Amino acid sequence: MEERENKYTALWLVMKRECRRLVSRPLYLFCMVIAPLFCYIFFTTLMEAGLPTDLPVGTVDLDNSATSRQLLRNLDAFSQTGIVANYNSVSEARSAMQKGEIYGFFYIPTGLSSKAQSQRQPKLSFYTNNSYLIAGSLLFKDMKMMGELASGAASRSVLYAKGATEEQAMAFLQPIVIDTHPINNPWLNYSVYLCNTLVPGVLMLMIFMITVYSIGVEIKDRTAREWLRMGHNSIYISLAGKLLPHTVIFFIMGIFYNVYLYGYLHFPCNSGIIPMILATLLLVLASQCCGVIMIGTFPSLRLGLSFASLWGVISFSISGFSFPVMAMHPVLQGLSNLFPLRHYFLIYVDQALNGYSMAYSWSNYMALLIFMMLPFTVIHRLKEALIYYKYMP
């Protein structure tokens, strides 16, 4: 009984020591509170409207007829397209696009109206700069739709001239009507797609870095032995006492972004906020354990931070929210399971978007729990490093 009380006392002393260290270094405040808050606000306000609007495009209207002007007015009416300039030639428009003044331009050749009326198949052309992926893709979609609508309008006029009724003309032009229903994100809001993974991903990256730094700086400053002595020379008590204050702070930051995304911004959360808060707690704990693995594998502050930053940045690409994992190389599909953010993302898709029960995502919850077990593989190596390793600048 007395021994157990001594362990609790040692744990409490290490926690108090760590809290003093947290408030004594502004770096902790910046990385644990200020940087995550800044990223929360930055990413959620980057595309506040959900999609970019009024992307600048140019036009080259060599026909200059009522038909061409009507086409351009219709194109400008699309919310994502904003016509900002009319050029006299393709070379001028191309030069403006290369300078970054516009993201694309719509080309209407001479004789468009007359050729359309005489059924001689005039050609419309449009050019987009896909160096800017999102802007180029959205403008390509709008311009392609405008071209198809122009073709349909010309064909409809010809059918009317031949005596077809409106019902007959529409049945010929569009024999099959497509009824589209985007599920879970019917607004096609890019912020919903991106922020629900970018925001926890940034928090995960900060956890990696702070966990590695807080342990690595003990080795660098030669205070690791003092830290271990305060924990009764138990690496388990010492680690728990050091990381528990971090866990509380990071979990509070995680609760904040959940309330901010699902409560304030009203992003889809079909299973309620509790499963997402639980997933956030597991992500925080799994990320801390990954940080322990990183500094335990490379017990050097420099190498540990490099490992943490590399692993954290790769997580954004391989988690599957920007490019589907099932379309990756089979080797990368297997490697994706080594990243906590991947499992958090799958839980988010199942719980928040699809509204499934938590039992449906049991494998991902188990994966995050397995991450928490991994530090036991390096715990003795880490203790030896804390006692014997000499920091080499």
C-alpha positions as CSV (number, residue, x, y, z in Angstrom):
1,M,0.0,0.0,0.0
2,E,2.8,2.4,0.9
3,E,4.7,1.5,-2.2
4,R,1.6,2.3,-4.3
5,E,1.2,5.7,-2.6
6,N,4.9,6.4,-3.3
7,K,4.3,5.7,-7.0
8,Y,1.3,8.1,-7.0
9,T,3.4,10.7,-5.2
10,A,6.2,10.2,-7.8
11,L,3.7,10.5,-10.6
12,W,2.3,13.7,-9.2
13,L,5.8,15.2,-8.7
14,V,6.8,14.5,-12.3
15,M,3.5,16.0,-13.5
16,K,4.1,19.2,-11.4
17,R,7.7,19.3,-12.8
18,E,6.4,19.0,-16.4
19,C,3.8,21.7,-15.8
20,R,6.5,24.1,-14.6
21,R,8.5,23.3,-17.7
22,L,5.4,23.9,-19.9
23,V,4.9,27.4,-18.6
24,S,8.6,28.3,-18.5
25,R,9.1,27.9,-22.3
26,P,7.0,29.9,-24.8
27,L,7.6,27.3,-27.4
28,Y,5.2,24.9,-25.7
29,L,2.4,27.6,-25.6
30,F,3.0,28.3,-29.3
31,C,3.0,24.7,-30.5
32,M,0.3,23.4,-28.2
33,V,-2.2,26.3,-28.3
34,I,-1.4,29.2,-30.6
35,A,-0.3,27.2,-33.7
36,P,-3.3,24.8,-33.7
37,L,-5.8,27.6,-33.1
38,F,-4.3,29.6,-36.0
39,C,-4.5,26.6,-38.3
40,Y,-8.1,25.9,-37.2
41,I,-9.1,29.5,-38.2
42,F,-6.9,29.6,-41.2
43,F,-8.2,26.4,-42.9
44,T,-11.8,27.0,-42.1
45,T,-11.8,30.5,-43.4
46,L,-9.6,29.8,-46.4
47,M,-12.7,28.7,-48.4
48,E,-15.5,30.1,-46.2
49,A,-18.0,29.9,-49.1
50,G,-17.3,26.2,-49.6
51,L,-15.9,26.6,-53.1
52,P,-13.8,29.3,-54.8
53,T,-16.0,31.8,-56.5
54,D,-15.5,34.3,-59.4
55,L,-12.3,32.8,-60.6
56,P,-10.9,35.2,-63.1
57,V,-11.1,34.2,-66.8
58,G,-10.8,36.0,-70.1
59,T,-12.6,35.7,-73.4
60,V,-11.6,36.0,-77.1
61,D,-14.8,36.8,-78.9
62,L,-14.0,37.0,-82.6
63,D,-17.6,36.5,-83.7
64,N,-19.0,39.4,-81.7
65,S,-22.6,38.5,-82.4
66,A,-25.7,38.4,-80.2
67,T,-25.2,34.6,-79.9
68,S,-21.6,34.9,-78.7
69,R,-22.4,37.7,-76.2
70,Q,-25.3,35.5,-74.8
71,L,-22.8,32.6,-74.4
72,L,-20.4,34.8,-72.5
73,R,-23.2,36.2,-70.3
74,N,-24.3,32.7,-69.4
75,L,-20.7,31.7,-68.7
76,D,-20.2,34.7,-66.4
77,A,-23.4,33.7,-64.6
78,F,-21.7,30.6,-63.2
79,S,-20.8,31.3,-59.6
80,Q,-17.2,29.9,-59.9
81,T,-16.4,31.9,-63.1
82,G,-15.9,35.6,-63.4
83,I,-15.0,37.1,-66.8
84,V,-12.6,39.9,-66.1
85,A,-11.2,40.8,-69.6
86,N,-11.9,40.4,-73.3
87,Y,-8.8,39.9,-75.5
88,N,-8.4,40.6,-79.2
89,S,-6.4,37.4,-80.0
90,V,-5.5,34.0,-78.6
91,S,-1.9,35.1,-78.1
92,E,-2.9,38.0,-75.8
93,A,-5.1,35.7,-73.7
94,R,-2.4,33.1,-73.5
95,S,0.1,35.7,-72.4
96,A,-2.3,36.9,-69.7
97,M,-2.8,33.3,-68.5
98,Q,1.0,32.7,-68.4
99,K,1.4,35.9,-66.3
100,G,-1.1,34.6,-63.8
101,E,-3.7,37.3,-64.5
102,I,-6.4,34.8,-65.5
103,Y,-6.8,31.0,-64.9
104,G,-8.2,30.3,-68.4
105,F,-10.0,31.8,-71.4
106,F,-13.0,31.0,-73.6
107,Y,-12.4,31.3,-77.4
108,I,-15.2,32.0,-79.8
109,P,-14.1,31.9,-83.5
110,T,-15.4,34.1,-86.3
111,G,-18.6,32.9,-87.9
112,L,-19.9,31.0,-84.9
113,S,-23.5,32.2,-85.2
114,S,-23.7,31.8,-89.0
115,K,-22.2,28.4,-89.0
116,A,-24.5,27.2,-86.2
117,Q,-27.6,28.4,-88.1
118,S,-26.4,26.6,-91.3
119,Q,-25.5,23.4,-89.5
120,R,-21.8,23.6,-90.3
121,Q,-20.5,22.5,-86.9
122,P,-18.6,25.6,-85.5
123,K,-16.0,24.9,-82.9
124,L,-15.7,26.5,-79.4
125,S,-12.4,26.3,-77.6
126,F,-11.4,26.9,-74.0
127,Y,-8.1,26.8,-72.3
128,T,-7.4,26.4,-68.6
129,N,-4.2,26.5,-66.5
130,N,-4.1,23.2,-64.6
131,S,-0.9,24.2,-62.8
132,Y,-3.5,25.5,-60.3
133,L,-5.4,22.2,-59.8
134,I,-8.5,23.3,-58.1
135,A,-9.0,26.5,-60.1
136,G,-8.2,24.7,-63.4
137,S,-10.6,21.9,-62.7
138,L,-13.5,24.1,-61.7
139,L,-13.1,26.3,-64.7
140,F,-12.7,23.4,-67.0
141,K,-16.0,22.0,-65.7
142,D,-17.9,25.3,-66.2
143,M,-16.5,25.9,-69.7
144,K,-17.2,22.4,-70.8
145,M,-20.7,22.7,-69.5
146,M,-21.1,26.0,-71.4
147,G,-19.9,24.4,-74.6
148,E,-22.3,21.5,-74.3
149,L,-25.2,23.9,-73.5
150,A,-24.3,26.0,-76.6
151,S,-24.3,22.9,-78.7
152,G,-27.6,21.8,-77.3
153,A,-29.1,25.3,-77.9
154,A,-28.0,25.3,-81.5
155,S,-29.4,21.8,-82.1
156,R,-32.7,22.8,-80.4
157,S,-33.0,25.8,-82.7
158,V,-32.6,23.6,-85.8
159,L,-35.2,21.1,-84.5
160,Y,-37.6,23.9,-83.8
161,A,-37.1,25.1,-87.4
162,K,-37.9,21.7,-88.7
163,G,-41.2,21.7,-86.8
164,A,-40.4,19.6,-83.7
165,T,-42.2,20.4,-80.5
166,E,-40.3,21.3,-77.4
167,E,-41.0,17.9,-75.9
168,Q,-39.7,16.1,-79.0
169,A,-36.7,18.4,-79.2
170,M,-35.7,17.8,-75.6
171,A,-36.3,14.0,-75.9
172,F,-33.9,14.0,-78.9
173,L,-31.2,16.2,-77.2
174,Q,-31.4,14.5,-73.7
175,P,-33.0,11.1,-74.0
176,I,-31.9,10.1,-70.5
177,V,-32.2,12.6,-67.7
178,I,-29.6,12.2,-64.9
179,D,-30.8,13.0,-61.4
180,T,-27.8,13.6,-59.2
181,H,-27.8,13.4,-55.4
182,P,-24.4,13.9,-53.7
183,I,-24.6,12.1,-50.4
184,N,-23.3,13.3,-47.0
185,N,-22.0,16.6,-48.5
186,P,-24.8,17.7,-50.9
187,W,-23.4,21.3,-50.9
188,L,-20.1,19.9,-52.5
189,N,-18.4,22.0,-49.8
190,Y,-14.6,21.7,-50.1
191,S,-14.2,22.9,-46.6
192,V,-16.0,19.8,-45.3
193,Y,-13.8,17.6,-47.3
194,L,-10.5,19.2,-46.3
195,C,-10.9,20.7,-42.8
196,N,-12.1,17.5,-41.1
197,T,-8.7,15.9,-41.9
198,L,-6.4,18.9,-42.1
199,V,-7.3,20.2,-38.7
200,P,-6.8,17.0,-36.7
201,G,-3.7,16.3,-38.9
202,V,-2.1,19.6,-37.8
203,L,-2.9,18.7,-34.2
204,M,-1.3,15.3,-34.7
205,L,1.8,16.8,-36.2
206,M,2.1,19.2,-33.2
207,I,1.8,16.2,-30.9
208,F,4.5,14.4,-32.7
209,M,6.8,17.3,-32.5
210,I,6.1,18.3,-28.8
211,T,6.4,14.7,-27.6
212,V,9.7,14.2,-29.3
213,Y,11.0,17.6,-28.2
214,S,9.9,17.3,-24.5
215,I,11.8,14.0,-24.2
216,G,14.7,14.9,-26.4
217,V,15.4,18.2,-24.7
218,E,15.9,16.3,-21.4
219,I,18.7,14.4,-23.1
220,K,20.1,17.6,-24.6
221,D,20.0,19.6,-21.4
222,R,21.3,16.6,-19.4
223,T,18.3,16.7,-17.1
224,A,17.1,13.2,-18.0
225,R,18.6,11.5,-14.9
226,E,16.9,14.1,-12.6
227,W,13.6,13.4,-14.4
228,L,14.0,9.6,-13.9
229,R,15.0,10.0,-10.2
230,M,11.9,12.0,-9.6
231,G,9.9,9.1,-11.1
232,H,11.6,6.6,-8.7
233,N,13.8,5.5,-11.7
234,S,10.7,4.0,-13.4
235,I,10.5,4.9,-17.0
236,Y,6.8,4.2,-17.0
237,I,6.1,6.6,-14.1
238,S,8.4,9.2,-15.7
239,L,6.8,9.0,-19.1
240,A,3.3,9.0,-17.7
241,G,4.0,12.0,-15.5
242,K,5.6,13.9,-18.4
243,L,2.9,13.2,-21.0
244,L,-0.3,13.4,-19.0
245,P,-0.2,17.2,-18.9
246,H,0.3,17.2,-22.6
247,T,-2.6,14.8,-23.1
248,V,-4.9,17.1,-21.2
249,I,-3.9,20.2,-23.2
250,F,-4.1,18.5,-26.6
251,F,-7.4,16.8,-25.8
252,I,-8.9,20.2,-24.8
253,M,-7.6,21.5,-28.2
254,G,-9.2,18.4,-29.8
255,I,-12.6,19.0,-28.1
256,F,-12.4,22.6,-29.2
257,Y,-12.0,21.8,-32.9
258,N,-14.8,19.2,-32.7
259,V,-17.2,21.8,-31.2
260,Y,-16.0,24.4,-33.7
261,L,-16.5,22.2,-36.8
262,Y,-19.7,20.4,-35.8
263,G,-21.3,22.8,-33.4
264,Y,-20.4,26.2,-34.7
265,L,-19.8,25.6,-38.5
266,H,-22.4,22.8,-38.6
267,F,-20.4,20.4,-40.6
268,P,-22.1,17.0,-41.1
269,C,-21.9,14.8,-38.0
270,N,-24.5,12.2,-38.4
271,S,-23.6,10.0,-35.5
272,G,-23.3,12.8,-33.0
273,I,-20.2,14.5,-31.6
274,I,-19.4,11.9,-28.9
275,P,-17.9,9.3,-31.3
276,M,-15.7,12.0,-32.9
277,I,-14.5,13.2,-29.5
278,L,-13.6,9.6,-28.6
279,A,-11.8,9.2,-31.9
280,T,-10.0,12.5,-31.1
281,L,-8.9,11.2,-27.7
282,L,-7.6,8.0,-29.3
283,L,-5.8,10.1,-32.0
284,V,-4.1,12.2,-29.3
285,L,-2.9,9.1,-27.3
286,A,-1.8,7.3,-30.4
287,S,0.1,10.3,-31.7
288,Q,1.9,10.7,-28.3
289,C,2.9,7.0,-28.4
290,C,4.2,7.5,-31.9
291,G,6.3,10.4,-30.6
292,V,7.7,8.1,-27.9
293,I,8.6,5.5,-30.6
294,M,10.3,8.2,-32.7
295,I,12.5,9.5,-29.9
296,G,13.1,6.0,-28.6
297,T,14.3,4.8,-32.0
298,F,16.4,7.9,-32.6
299,P,17.4,9.2,-29.1
300,S,18.7,12.5,-30.6
301,L,16.6,15.7,-30.6
302,R,17.7,16.5,-34.1
303,L,17.0,13.1,-35.6
304,G,13.8,12.6,-33.6
305,L,12.3,15.9,-34.7
306,S,13.2,15.1,-38.3
307,F,11.5,11.7,-38.1
308,A,8.4,13.3,-36.5
309,S,8.1,16.1,-39.1
310,L,8.6,13.6,-42.0
311,W,6.1,11.1,-40.7
312,G,3.6,13.8,-39.9
313,V,3.8,15.5,-43.3
314,I,3.5,12.1,-45.2
315,S,0.4,11.4,-43.1
316,F,-1.5,14.1,-45.0
317,S,-0.8,12.5,-48.4
318,I,-1.4,8.9,-47.5
319,S,-4.4,9.2,-45.2
320,G,-6.8,9.2,-48.3
321,F,-8.7,12.4,-48.0
322,S,-7.0,14.0,-51.0
323,F,-6.3,10.9,-53.1
324,P,-8.1,7.6,-52.5
325,V,-5.9,4.9,-50.9
326,M,-7.6,2.2,-53.0
327,A,-6.1,3.9,-56.2
328,M,-2.6,3.9,-54.8
329,H,0.1,1.2,-55.3
330,P,-0.6,-1.9,-53.2
331,V,2.6,-1.3,-51.2
332,L,1.4,2.2,-50.3
333,Q,-2.1,0.8,-49.5
334,G,-0.4,-1.4,-46.9
335,L,1.8,1.4,-45.6
336,S,-1.1,3.7,-45.1
337,N,-2.1,1.6,-42.0
338,L,1.1,2.8,-40.2
339,F,-0.3,6.3,-39.9
340,P,-2.8,7.2,-37.1
341,L,-4.4,9.9,-39.2
342,R,-5.5,7.2,-41.7
343,H,-7.5,5.4,-39.1
344,Y,-9.0,8.7,-37.7
345,F,-10.0,9.6,-41.3
346,L,-11.8,6.3,-41.7
347,I,-13.6,6.7,-38.4
348,Y,-14.6,10.2,-39.5
349,V,-16.1,8.9,-42.7
350,D,-18.0,6.2,-41.0
351,Q,-19.2,8.1,-38.0
352,A,-19.6,11.7,-39.1
353,L,-20.4,11.4,-42.8
354,N,-22.2,8.0,-43.1
355,G,-23.7,7.9,-39.6
356,Y,-22.8,4.3,-39.0
357,S,-22.5,2.8,-35.4
358,M,-19.2,2.7,-33.7
359,A,-19.1,-1.0,-34.0
360,Y,-18.7,-0.6,-37.8
361,S,-15.3,1.0,-37.3
362,W,-14.0,-1.4,-34.7
363,S,-10.9,-2.2,-36.8
364,N,-9.8,1.4,-36.9
365,Y,-10.4,1.9,-33.1
366,M,-8.3,-1.2,-32.6
367,A,-5.6,0.1,-34.8
368,L,-5.3,3.3,-32.7
369,L,-5.2,1.2,-29.6
370,I,-2.4,-0.9,-31.1
371,F,-0.4,2.3,-31.7
372,M,-0.6,2.9,-27.9
373,M,1.1,-0.5,-27.3
374,L,4.0,0.2,-29.6
375,P,6.1,2.2,-27.1
376,F,6.7,-1.0,-25.1
377,T,9.0,-2.1,-28.0
378,V,11.4,0.8,-27.4
379,I,10.9,1.6,-23.7
380,H,14.1,0.0,-22.4
381,R,16.2,1.5,-25.2
382,L,14.7,4.9,-24.3
383,K,15.6,4.4,-20.7
384,E,19.2,3.6,-21.5
385,A,19.4,6.6,-23.7
386,L,18.1,8.8,-20.9
387,I,20.8,7.5,-18.6
388,Y,23.8,7.0,-20.8
389,Y,23.3,8.9,-24.1
390,K,25.5,12.0,-24.5
391,Y,24.1,14.7,-26.7
392,M,26.4,15.7,-29.6
393,P,25.5,19.1,-31.1
